[in-house]
Amino acid sequence: MSDCLFCKIIDGSIPSKKVYEDDDLFAFEDVNPQAPTHILVVPKSHKPTLLELEESDKETIGKVYLVANKLAREKGIDDGFRVVVNCGEKAGQSVFHIHFHLLGGRSFMWPPG
Ligand code: AMP
């Protein structure tokens, strides 16, 4: 989508610190990290929120978690990490292209704020 920030990061027209890419997913460092490791794992196909997921997205979303595991091991945060999706403004979503936050390198509270 032409006016989507994450579509522009995926197509390279906006720079990012890429940590992973395959045919379906793109992952890069969050510009405003909330933990020592904060990576965004983003499906390349543009969908605004989790609510727009369809049956045909099942495989890609499964892959998100496999890639998150791989990155967590590579970054040395596999002793404890979070994968978080904010869905909708009320939940804190600010970029309306589905993305999964991979956070680690510190302790986390529960419940989240
Ligand atoms: P959310 O608030 O769940 O929609 O998450 C959006 C995330 O995108 C935030 O953690 C931002 O810090 C991050 N972000 C925004 N712009 C950029 C950018 N240009 N490069 C990397 N991360 C970004």
Residues whose N, C-alpha, C, O or C-beta is under 5 A from the ligand:
A	BS01	AMP	E29 D30 V31 N32 N86 G92 Q93 S94 V95
